[in-house]
Amino acid sequence: MRLATLAAGLVATALSALPAMAQQPAADTVAAIRARGMLNCGVAPSTVGFSIPDSRGEWRGIDVDSCRAVAAAILGDATKVRFVPASTQQRFTMLQSGEVDMLVRSTTWTLGREASLGLVFAGVNFYDGQGFMVKRASGVTSARQLDGATVCVQPGTTTELNMADFFRTHNIRYTTVIIDNIEELRNAFISGRCDAYTNDASSLASFRASQGANADQYVLLPEIISKEPLGPVVRKGDWKFFDIVRWTHFAQVTAEELGINSGNLAQFADSANPDVQRFMGRTGDLGRQMGLNNDWAVQVVRQVGNFAEVWERNITPLGVQRGINALWTQGGLQYAPPMR
C-alpha cells in the first residue's frame, strides 16, 4: 500500500511538473511593443527582394514589409520598426530570448521547428522550393549531373537537410562547403570554391538579380526538390500577438481580393459591400476584438499596400512570377479566411 501511494505521488509530481513547464505565462508582446513604441523584427541581413538595406540604409523587401504591416496594425505607424539582422544559426534563439518580437527571415515552416522550439508560424508570405544554381560555363543543366560536385550551403537549415536527402535518394556523391554568412557563401560560389550553390529558389533568383550585368553567368537548374513555405514566426503562448501577425497578412490578401490598394482606399469608404464595410472597420468591431483600432486593416494597406503591391514592389523585379503565390482565385495558394 505504501509503495502504491509513493508511486502515485511520484507520478502526480511528474505530471504536475510538465504543465508547469509548458504553461509558463506568456509575455504580452503587444503591450511591450506599445510601451517601447517600436516593433523589433528579426530579418535576414542581406537578401535582395526579402530584406536588405538600400543605398540610404532603408530596409527593403517582402519580409521587411511584413514587419512594417504589423507595426501599422499595432502602432498605427509602419515606420516604427527596428530591423534586427538575424543569422541562420541565431535566428530562433533571438526570438526565444525576446531579443526580437517576431522573425520574418525566409524561414521554412516545419513540424519539427513548431513542435520543439516553443515557436509557432503565423502564416506564409512566400511559397517557395529549394533549387540549385551553377555557373553557365559549367555546362550543367540538371541537378542529377552534380555527382562529385562541391556544393555551397548554409548550416543549420532545412536546405542542408533537403540536399542530403536528394543526393542520397539519387545516389549522388557530393562535398559541402558550409558557411553561415550569406555574403561569404555567395562569394565562395562566385570565386569557384564550390561548383553549385543551393538555397530557396527565391534566394537564388535574388542573388542572380544582384549580379547586374553578370547575371547571365548563373543558371538556376530546373529541379525544385522541396516545399518551403516561408513566413513570420512568433513565440507560442502569446496568442493575441499571434492573431495580429496572422490576420495582418490575411488583411493584405483580402484587400487584393476586394480590389482595395493603397491608392484607392478612399473609393471604398462608402461602399455598401458588407465585406468591404468590415474590412474598413465601419461594421463588425473586428479590430477591437484583437485589441486594435477598427481601422487597423486600412492602416496596413494605406501604409504598406495589399499583397499584390508588396509582391510587385519587391519580388517582380527579381523576375519571379507569382505562380503558386497568386490568389486562390487565380490558381495560387494565397487564401484568406473570411474577415467577419
C-alpha positions as a LaTeX table, in Angstrom:
\begin{tabular}{lrrr}
\hline
Residue & $x$ (\AA) & $y$ (\AA) & $z$ (\AA) \\
\hline
Met1 & 0.00 & 0.00 & 0.00 \\
Arg2 & 2.80 & 2.38 & 0.92 \\
Leu3 & 4.57 & 1.54 & $-2.38$ \\
Ala4 & 1.41 & 2.25 & $-4.35$ \\
Thr5 & 0.93 & 5.56 & $-2.54$ \\
Leu6 & 4.57 & 6.50 & $-3.15$ \\
Ala7 & 4.33 & 5.59 & $-6.82$ \\
Ala8 & 1.11 & 7.56 & $-7.22$ \\
Gly9 & 2.78 & 10.55 & $-5.58$ \\
Leu10 & 5.78 & 10.36 & $-7.89$ \\
Val11 & 3.55 & 10.13 & $-10.96$ \\
Ala12 & 1.44 & 13.05 & $-9.77$ \\
Thr13 & 4.57 & 15.12 & $-9.16$ \\
Ala14 & 5.98 & 14.31 & $-12.61$ \\
Leu15 & 2.70 & 15.08 & $-14.35$ \\
Ser16 & 2.21 & 18.33 & $-12.48$ \\
Ala17 & 5.69 & 19.43 & $-13.47$ \\
Leu18 & 5.00 & 19.06 & $-17.20$ \\
Pro19 & 2.15 & 21.56 & $-17.45$ \\
Ala20 & 4.05 & 23.94 & $-15.21$ \\
Met21 & 6.91 & 23.94 & $-17.70$ \\
Ala22 & 4.66 & 24.05 & $-20.75$ \\
Gln23 & 2.24 & 26.67 & $-19.46$ \\
Gln24 & 4.52 & 29.41 & $-18.23$ \\
Pro25 & 2.71 & 32.76 & $-18.52$ \\
Ala26 & 3.41 & 34.15 & $-21.97$ \\
Ala27 & 4.86 & 37.62 & $-22.26$ \\
Asp28 & 2.41 & 40.25 & $-23.53$ \\
Thr29 & 4.27 & 41.14 & $-26.70$ \\
Val30 & 1.70 & 43.68 & $-27.84$ \\
Ala31 & 1.97 & 45.57 & $-24.54$ \\
Ala32 & 5.77 & 45.52 & $-24.78$ \\
Ile33 & 5.67 & 46.86 & $-28.35$ \\
Arg34 & 3.32 & 49.68 & $-27.34$ \\
Ala35 & 5.40 & 50.54 & $-24.27$ \\
Arg36 & 8.60 & 50.95 & $-26.29$ \\
Gly37 & 6.76 & 52.43 & $-29.29$ \\
Met38 & 8.61 & 50.09 & $-31.62$ \\
Leu39 & 8.37 & 46.59 & $-33.10$ \\
Asn40 & 11.62 & 44.60 & $-33.01$ \\
Cys41 & 11.68 & 42.37 & $-36.07$ \\
Gly42 & 14.32 & 39.78 & $-36.97$ \\
Val43 & 15.19 & 39.68 & $-40.68$ \\
Ala44 & 17.87 & 38.25 & $-42.97$ \\
Pro45 & 20.92 & 40.52 & $-43.17$ \\
Ser46 & 21.16 & 40.78 & $-46.96$ \\
Thr47 & 18.69 & 39.11 & $-49.32$ \\
Val48 & 17.51 & 41.18 & $-52.26$ \\
Gly49 & 13.73 & 41.16 & $-52.53$ \\
Phe50 & 13.28 & 39.93 & $-48.96$ \\
Ser51 & 15.32 & 42.07 & $-46.59$ \\
Ile52 & 18.26 & 44.29 & $-47.39$ \\
Pro53 & 19.22 & 47.90 & $-46.65$ \\
Asp54 & 19.24 & 50.15 & $-49.71$ \\
Ser55 & 21.88 & 52.79 & $-50.50$ \\
Arg56 & 20.33 & 55.11 & $-47.92$ \\
Gly57 & 20.22 & 52.43 & $-45.22$ \\
Glu58 & 16.46 & 51.97 & $-45.64$ \\
Trp59 & 15.38 & 48.33 & $-45.29$ \\
Arg60 & 13.52 & 46.90 & $-48.30$ \\
Gly61 & 11.88 & 43.56 & $-49.11$ \\
Ile62 & 8.80 & 41.41 & $-48.74$ \\
Asp63 & 9.82 & 40.27 & $-45.25$ \\
Val64 & 10.56 & 43.87 & $-44.27$ \\
Asp65 & 7.06 & 44.83 & $-45.44$ \\
Ser66 & 5.58 & 42.04 & $-43.31$ \\
Cys67 & 7.23 & 43.66 & $-40.29$ \\
Arg68 & 6.03 & 47.11 & $-41.28$ \\
Ala69 & 2.47 & 45.86 & $-41.78$ \\
Val70 & 2.35 & 44.51 & $-38.21$ \\
Ala71 & 3.70 & 47.82 & $-36.88$ \\
Ala72 & 0.97 & 49.64 & $-38.81$ \\
Ala73 & $-1.68$ & 47.36 & $-37.28$ \\
Ile74 & $-0.47$ & 47.70 & $-33.68$ \\
Leu75 & 1.05 & 51.19 & $-33.55$ \\
Gly76 & $-0.68$ & 52.84 & $-36.50$ \\
Asp77 & 2.74 & 53.66 & $-37.95$ \\
Ala78 & 4.59 & 51.34 & $-40.35$ \\
Thr79 & 7.87 & 53.16 & $-39.74$ \\
Lys80 & 8.02 & 52.14 & $-36.08$ \\
Val81 & 10.17 & 49.05 & $-36.68$ \\
Arg82 & 13.70 & 48.21 & $-35.56$ \\
Phe83 & 15.11 & 45.70 & $-38.02$ \\
Val84 & 17.49 & 43.24 & $-36.36$ \\
Pro85 & 19.74 & 41.18 & $-38.70$ \\
Ala86 & 19.46 & 37.52 & $-37.71$ \\
Ser87 & 21.83 & 34.76 & $-38.86$ \\
Thr88 & 20.53 & 31.30 & $-39.72$ \\
Gln89 & 22.09 & 29.84 & $-36.57$ \\
Gln90 & 20.98 & 32.58 & $-34.15$ \\
Arg91 & 17.52 & 33.47 & $-35.51$ \\
Phe92 & 15.47 & 31.13 & $-33.30$ \\
Thr93 & 17.45 & 31.92 & $-30.16$ \\
Met94 & 16.90 & 35.63 & $-30.78$ \\
Leu95 & 13.15 & 35.09 & $-30.87$ \\
Gln96 & 13.07 & 32.69 & $-27.93$ \\
Ser97 & 15.07 & 35.10 & $-25.77$ \\
Gly98 & 12.86 & 38.09 & $-26.60$ \\
Glu99 & 15.57 & 39.99 & $-28.46$ \\
Val100 & 13.05 & 40.27 & $-31.29$ \\
Asp101 & 9.25 & 40.23 & $-31.14$ \\
Met102 & 8.86 & 38.30 & $-34.37$ \\
Leu103 & 11.01 & 36.68 & $-37.01$ \\
Val104 & 10.37 & 37.16 & $-40.74$ \\
Arg105 & 13.51 & 35.77 & $-42.28$ \\
Ser106 & 12.75 & 33.45 & $-45.22$ \\
Thr107 & 12.25 & 30.75 & $-42.59$ \\
Thr108 & 10.60 & 27.46 & $-43.54$ \\
Trp109 & 7.56 & 26.25 & $-41.60$ \\
Thr110 & 8.21 & 22.65 & $-40.50$ \\
Leu111 & 6.69 & 20.29 & $-37.96$ \\
Gly112 & 9.99 & 19.85 & $-36.12$ \\
Arg113 & 10.51 & 23.57 & $-35.63$ \\
Glu114 & 6.99 & 24.19 & $-34.44$ \\
Ala115 & 6.97 & 21.17 & $-32.12$ \\
Ser116 & 10.35 & 21.63 & $-30.45$ \\
Leu117 & 11.31 & 25.31 & $-30.34$ \\
Gly118 & 8.43 & 26.88 & $-28.44$ \\
Leu119 & 7.65 & 28.89 & $-31.57$ \\
Val120 & 4.73 & 28.99 & $-33.99$ \\
Phe121 & 4.40 & 30.08 & $-37.61$ \\
Ala122 & 1.70 & 32.69 & $-38.19$ \\
Gly123 & 1.23 & 32.20 & $-41.92$ \\
Val124 & 3.00 & 32.04 & $-45.27$ \\
Asn125 & 4.07 & 35.18 & $-47.10$ \\
Phe126 & 6.03 & 33.24 & $-49.75$ \\
Tyr127 & 5.56 & 29.68 & $-51.02$ \\
Asp128 & 8.99 & 28.58 & $-52.17$ \\
Gly129 & 11.05 & 25.50 & $-53.00$ \\
Gln130 & 14.73 & 24.62 & $-52.90$ \\
Gly131 & 16.82 & 24.70 & $-56.04$ \\
Phe132 & 20.40 & 24.65 & $-57.29$ \\
Met133 & 22.46 & 27.23 & $-59.16$ \\
Val134 & 25.60 & 26.68 & $-61.24$ \\
Lys135 & 27.74 & 28.80 & $-63.49$ \\
Arg136 & 26.60 & 28.73 & $-67.09$ \\
Ala137 & 30.16 & 27.89 & $-68.19$ \\
Ser138 & 29.97 & 24.57 & $-66.31$ \\
Gly139 & 27.57 & 23.17 & $-68.89$ \\
Val140 & 25.50 & 21.52 & $-66.12$ \\
Thr141 & 21.77 & 21.52 & $-66.96$ \\
Ser142 & 20.36 & 19.26 & $-64.23$ \\
Ala143 & 20.99 & 18.68 & $-60.52$ \\
Arg144 & 21.42 & 14.99 & $-61.34$ \\
Gln145 & 24.65 & 15.91 & $-63.15$ \\
Leu146 & 26.23 & 17.13 & $-59.87$ \\
Asp147 & 27.82 & 13.77 & $-58.98$ \\
Gly148 & 31.13 & 14.52 & $-57.28$ \\
Ala149 & 30.37 & 18.24 & $-57.06$ \\
Thr150 & 31.18 & 20.63 & $-54.24$ \\
Val151 & 28.08 & 22.50 & $-53.06$ \\
Cys152 & 27.83 & 25.74 & $-51.05$ \\
Val153 & 25.15 & 25.67 & $-48.33$ \\
Gln154 & 24.30 & 27.41 & $-45.07$ \\
Pro155 & 24.45 & 25.30 & $-41.87$ \\
Gly156 & 21.50 & 24.59 & $-39.57$ \\
Thr157 & 18.94 & 24.96 & $-42.36$ \\
Thr158 & 16.30 & 22.78 & $-43.99$ \\
Thr159 & 18.32 & 23.49 & $-47.15$ \\
Glu160 & 21.22 & 21.39 & $-45.86$ \\
Leu161 & 18.89 & 18.52 & $-44.89$ \\
Asn162 & 16.92 & 18.59 & $-48.16$ \\
Met163 & 20.12 & 18.49 & $-50.20$ \\
Ala164 & 21.38 & 15.46 & $-48.26$ \\
Asp165 & 18.05 & 13.67 & $-48.83$ \\
Phe166 & 18.01 & 14.47 & $-52.55$ \\
Phe167 & 21.59 & 13.36 & $-53.19$ \\
Arg168 & 21.20 & 10.22 & $-51.11$ \\
Thr169 & 17.97 & 9.30 & $-52.93$ \\
His170 & 19.67 & 9.68 & $-56.32$ \\
Asn171 & 22.99 & 8.13 & $-55.21$ \\
Ile172 & 24.92 & 11.33 & $-55.96$ \\
Arg173 & 28.29 & 11.92 & $-54.30$ \\
Tyr174 & 28.98 & 15.46 & $-53.12$ \\
Thr175 & 31.10 & 17.60 & $-50.80$ \\
Thr176 & 29.72 & 20.58 & $-48.90$ \\
Val177 & 31.23 & 23.99 & $-48.28$ \\
Ile178 & 29.38 & 25.20 & $-45.18$ \\
Ile179 & 29.37 & 28.93 & $-44.46$ \\
Asp180 & 26.82 & 30.70 & $-42.25$ \\
Asn181 & 27.23 & 34.24 & $-43.57$ \\
Ile182 & 25.21 & 34.52 & $-46.78$ \\
Glu183 & 27.52 & 37.04 & $-48.43$ \\
Glu184 & 30.60 & 34.92 & $-47.71$ \\
Leu185 & 28.77 & 31.88 & $-49.03$ \\
Arg186 & 27.85 & 33.60 & $-52.27$ \\
Asn187 & 31.39 & 34.91 & $-52.68$ \\
Ala188 & 32.67 & 31.35 & $-52.24$ \\
Phe189 & 30.43 & 30.27 & $-55.11$ \\
Ile190 & 31.46 & 33.19 & $-57.29$ \\
Ser191 & 35.16 & 32.55 & $-56.64$ \\
Gly192 & 34.87 & 28.87 & $-57.59$ \\
Arg193 & 35.25 & 27.28 & $-54.14$ \\
Cys194 & 32.12 & 25.27 & $-54.95$ \\
Asp195 & 30.57 & 24.01 & $-58.17$ \\
Ala196 & 26.98 & 24.67 & $-57.15$ \\
Tyr197 & 25.04 & 26.81 & $-54.70$ \\
Thr198 & 21.79 & 25.59 & $-53.15$ \\
Asn199 & 19.11 & 27.63 & $-51.42$ \\
Asp200 & 15.45 & 28.51 & $-51.79$ \\
Ala201 & 14.76 & 29.26 & $-55.44$ \\
Ser202 & 13.68 & 32.79 & $-54.49$ \\
Ser203 & 17.00 & 33.40 & $-52.74$ \\
Leu204 & 18.90 & 32.10 & $-55.77$ \\
Ala205 & 16.89 & 34.44 & $-58.02$ \\
Ser206 & 17.65 & 37.27 & $-55.59$ \\
Phe207 & 21.36 & 36.51 & $-55.77$ \\
Arg208 & 21.36 & 36.35 & $-59.56$ \\
Ala209 & 19.48 & 39.66 & $-59.80$ \\
Ser210 & 22.06 & 41.29 & $-57.54$ \\
Gln211 & 24.82 & 40.45 & $-60.03$ \\
Gly212 & 23.66 & 43.05 & $-62.54$ \\
Ala213 & 25.45 & 42.72 & $-65.87$ \\
Asn214 & 26.92 & 39.37 & $-64.79$ \\
Ala215 & 23.53 & 37.78 & $-64.02$ \\
Asp216 & 23.57 & 35.71 & $-67.21$ \\
Gln217 & 26.67 & 33.87 & $-65.99$ \\
Tyr218 & 24.49 & 31.96 & $-63.49$ \\
Val219 & 21.84 & 29.33 & $-64.23$ \\
Leu220 & 19.07 & 28.12 & $-61.93$ \\
Leu221 & 18.69 & 24.38 & $-62.55$ \\
Pro222 & 15.14 & 23.06 & $-63.22$ \\
Glu223 & 14.80 & 20.76 & $-60.22$ \\
Ile224 & 12.82 & 22.04 & $-57.21$ \\
Ile225 & 13.48 & 19.46 & $-54.50$ \\
Ser226 & 11.35 & 20.60 & $-51.57$ \\
Lys227 & 8.37 & 22.51 & $-50.23$ \\
Glu228 & 9.46 & 25.72 & $-48.49$ \\
Pro229 & 6.55 & 27.67 & $-47.03$ \\
Leu230 & 8.17 & 30.83 & $-45.65$ \\
Gly231 & 6.55 & 33.17 & $-43.17$ \\
Pro232 & 6.52 & 35.04 & $-39.87$ \\
Val233 & 7.36 & 33.25 & $-36.62$ \\
Val234 & 6.32 & 34.23 & $-33.07$ \\
Arg235 & 6.59 & 32.74 & $-29.60$ \\
Lys236 & 4.00 & 30.15 & $-28.59$ \\
Gly237 & 1.54 & 31.12 & $-25.90$ \\
Asp238 & 1.09 & 34.79 & $-26.78$ \\
Trp239 & $-1.94$ & 34.14 & $-28.92$ \\
Lys240 & $-3.09$ & 37.77 & $-29.06$ \\
Phe241 & 0.09 & 38.73 & $-30.87$ \\
Phe242 & $-0.11$ & 35.57 & $-32.99$ \\
Asp243 & $-3.62$ & 36.54 & $-34.14$ \\
Ile244 & $-2.49$ & 40.05 & $-35.09$ \\
Val245 & 0.50 & 38.82 & $-37.10$ \\
Arg246 & $-1.56$ & 36.16 & $-38.87$ \\
Trp247 & $-4.53$ & 38.40 & $-39.67$ \\
Thr248 & $-2.33$ & 41.25 & $-40.83$ \\
His249 & $-1.15$ & 39.05 & $-43.70$ \\
Phe250 & $-4.71$ & 37.88 & $-44.32$ \\
Ala251 & $-5.84$ & 41.51 & $-44.45$ \\
Gln252 & $-3.36$ & 42.23 & $-47.24$ \\
Val253 & $-4.55$ & 39.18 & $-49.18$ \\
Thr254 & $-8.20$ & 40.13 & $-48.57$ \\
Ala255 & $-7.53$ & 43.65 & $-49.81$ \\
Glu256 & $-6.15$ & 42.26 & $-53.06$ \\
Glu257 & $-9.24$ & 40.04 & $-53.43$ \\
Leu258 & $-11.54$ & 43.04 & $-52.90$ \\
Gly259 & $-9.56$ & 45.24 & $-55.28$ \\
Ile260 & $-8.50$ & 47.58 & $-52.47$ \\
Asn261 & $-5.00$ & 49.03 & $-52.65$ \\
Ser262 & $-3.02$ & 51.88 & $-51.12$ \\
Gly263 & $-4.07$ & 54.26 & $-53.88$ \\
Asn264 & $-7.81$ & 53.72 & $-53.98$ \\
Leu265 & $-8.87$ & 53.32 & $-50.34$ \\
Ala266 & $-10.97$ & 56.48 & $-50.44$ \\
Gln267 & $-13.13$ & 54.99 & $-53.20$ \\
Phe268 & $-14.25$ & 52.23 & $-50.83$ \\
Ala269 & $-15.06$ & 54.46 & $-47.84$ \\
Asp270 & $-18.82$ & 54.42 & $-48.50$ \\
Ser271 & $-19.09$ & 51.00 & $-50.14$ \\
Ala272 & $-22.31$ & 49.10 & $-49.47$ \\
Asn273 & $-20.46$ & 45.76 & $-49.76$ \\
Pro274 & $-20.61$ & 44.11 & $-46.29$ \\
Asp275 & $-17.13$ & 42.56 & $-46.77$ \\
Val276 & $-15.68$ & 45.98 & $-47.54$ \\
Gln277 & $-17.51$ & 47.58 & $-44.60$ \\
Arg278 & $-15.97$ & 45.05 & $-42.21$ \\
Phe279 & $-12.54$ & 45.48 & $-43.80$ \\
Met280 & $-12.73$ & 49.26 & $-43.47$ \\
Gly281 & $-13.77$ & 48.95 & $-39.80$ \\
Arg282 & $-17.19$ & 50.50 & $-40.32$ \\
Thr283 & $-19.00$ & 47.40 & $-39.04$ \\
Gly284 & $-18.14$ & 44.24 & $-37.11$ \\
Asp285 & $-15.81$ & 45.67 & $-34.44$ \\
Leu286 & $-13.15$ & 43.20 & $-35.67$ \\
Gly287 & $-10.21$ & 45.38 & $-34.69$ \\
Arg288 & $-11.36$ & 45.81 & $-31.10$ \\
Gln289 & $-11.77$ & 42.05 & $-30.82$ \\
Met290 & $-8.00$ & 41.80 & $-31.34$ \\
Gly291 & $-7.18$ & 44.81 & $-29.16$ \\
Leu292 & $-6.62$ & 47.09 & $-32.18$ \\
Asn293 & $-8.34$ & 50.10 & $-33.68$ \\
Asn294 & $-11.15$ & 49.11 & $-36.01$ \\
Asp295 & $-9.35$ & 50.74 & $-38.96$ \\
Trp296 & $-6.21$ & 48.60 & $-38.44$ \\
Ala297 & $-6.56$ & 46.88 & $-41.84$ \\
Val298 & $-6.96$ & 50.27 & $-43.55$ \\
Gln299 & $-3.74$ & 51.46 & $-41.93$ \\
Val300 & $-1.90$ & 48.33 & $-43.10$ \\
Val301 & $-2.97$ & 48.80 & $-46.72$ \\
Arg302 & $-2.58$ & 52.60 & $-46.73$ \\
Gln303 & 0.96 & 52.46 & $-45.37$ \\
Val304 & 2.30 & 49.16 & $-46.77$ \\
Gly305 & $-0.07$ & 48.02 & $-49.51$ \\
Asn306 & $-2.07$ & 44.93 & $-50.35$ \\
Phe307 & $-0.30$ & 41.64 & $-51.08$ \\
Ala308 & $-0.04$ & 42.33 & $-54.83$ \\
Glu309 & 1.58 & 45.73 & $-54.19$ \\
Val310 & 4.11 & 44.18 & $-51.81$ \\
Trp311 & 4.93 & 41.47 & $-54.36$ \\
Glu312 & 5.28 & 43.86 & $-57.29$ \\
Arg313 & 7.49 & 46.19 & $-55.29$ \\
Asn314 & 9.87 & 43.53 & $-54.01$ \\
Ile315 & 9.67 & 40.26 & $-55.95$ \\
Thr316 & 8.66 & 41.18 & $-59.50$ \\
Pro317 & 12.00 & 42.99 & $-60.08$ \\
Leu318 & 13.75 & 39.66 & $-59.45$ \\
Gly319 & 11.98 & 38.17 & $-62.46$ \\
Val320 & 9.99 & 35.77 & $-60.24$ \\
Gln321 & 6.37 & 35.20 & $-61.31$ \\
Arg322 & 3.53 & 34.97 & $-58.78$ \\
Gly323 & 2.91 & 31.29 & $-59.67$ \\
Ile324 & 1.69 & 29.44 & $-56.59$ \\
Asn325 & 1.86 & 32.72 & $-54.68$ \\
Ala326 & $-1.07$ & 34.06 & $-56.70$ \\
Leu327 & $-4.51$ & 34.36 & $-55.13$ \\
Trp328 & $-6.52$ & 31.16 & $-54.86$ \\
Thr329 & $-8.96$ & 32.65 & $-57.40$ \\
Gln330 & $-6.09$ & 32.80 & $-59.89$ \\
Gly331 & $-4.76$ & 29.27 & $-59.34$ \\
Gly332 & $-2.42$ & 30.08 & $-56.46$ \\
Leu333 & $-2.26$ & 29.23 & $-52.75$ \\
Gln334 & $-2.76$ & 32.66 & $-51.19$ \\
Tyr335 & $-6.12$ & 32.28 & $-49.47$ \\
Ala336 & $-7.52$ & 34.36 & $-46.62$ \\
Pro337 & $-10.32$ & 33.12 & $-44.32$ \\
Pro338 & $-13.32$ & 35.45 & $-44.07$ \\
Met339 & $-12.87$ & 38.68 & $-42.14$ \\
Arg340 & $-16.18$ & 38.62 & $-40.28$ \\
\hline
\end{tabular}
